[in-house]
Amino acid sequence: MRAALVCSFLVACGGPSRSTLAETPTATTRRAPSLAPPASTDDKDRYQLNQQFEDMRDSQQAHREAAHQDAAPAPGAGSAAPGAAPGATPPVKRGVAEQAPDPVKPPARR
């Protein structure tokens, strides 16, 4: 029994540290909400369940990223812009952005 307890403690401590996980791209970027804020009790339950699944998915992704940070960097990884996340490519610029015109309102009646 004591050996199983010691073994489980050693396995639990064998992963990446909290600071390593906190520095991963998944942990440092905010995720856009996938659901609208809850409006009723049923919506609140569904929202909290979805939030738990997204948090679990994010933590698993952070663990994968932390495991890959320990590995040697891929060749050509230094070509990204300084300050960008590792492996991230700069966005493609597609030209000048234009704002859509306001819809025409009918004249007010008096």
N, C-alpha and C positions, 0 to 999 in steps of 0.2 A: 504494500500500500504506500509506504513511504517512498519507494523507488518510483512508483507511477506518478506521485505528486512532484517529485524533483524533476522527473523527465518532462512532465507537462509544463512546469515552470521554465525549464531551459528552452523548450520549443517555442513558448510564447514570447520569450525575450530574444529570440533569434532574428526577428524581422527588423526592418529599418526603423530608425529613431523618429521621434515626433518632429524634430527639426527638419529631418530629411523629407518627411512627408509634407510638411508645411511649405517647403520650397518648390514643390512640383508645380507644373503649369496648371493642373486641374485644381489644386488648392489655392492658387493665387488669382485665378480669374473667376469672376462672378458668372453664374449660369443664369440664363434667361428663364423666367418662370414658365413652366409648361401648362399650367392651369391658371384660370382666373381666381382671384381671392374668393373664399367661400362666402355665400350669401345666406345659407341656412345650416342647420345642424347636420343634415345629410351631406351637404357640400363640404362641411368642415371635416367630417370623418373621411370622406373621399380624398380631400386635399391633403390631410395629414398622412394618410396611407401612401399616396403618391409621393409626398415629400420624403417619407422614410425610404422608399425604393430608390429615389434619385440620390439621396445621401449615401445609401449603400453602394450604388453604382459609382458615385464619385470617389468614395473611399477605396473601392477595388481598383479603379483607374489610377488613383494616386499611388497605391502600392505597386502596381505594374510599372508606372513611370519611375518610381524610386528604385525599383530593381534594375531598370535599364540604365539609370544614371550611373550605377556602379560599373557597368560594362564600358568598354572602350568606345569613344565617339565614332560615329560612322565617317567614312572618308568624305570630304567635301562639306562637312558640317559647319566649317568656319565661313562659308560664303553668305550666311544670313546677315541681316542688318544688326548692328550692335544694339544690345538691349532687348532684342527679340527673343521669344521663347526658342529653346533648342528644337531644331527640326521644322520650325515654322517658315513658311515662304511669305514674302511680302505680297500684299494684295495687288491684283491686277487692276491698273487704272484704265478705265474705258472712255474717258473723255469728260467733258464738262457736264455737270449735273444741272438740270433745269427744273425749276419748281412749276408744278402744274398751275394753270390759271384758275382763279376763283370762279366757281359756278355763277352764272348770271342770275341775279335775283329779279323777280318780276317787280315792276313799280308798285309802290304802295297805293292803295285806293283811299280816297278821302270821302 
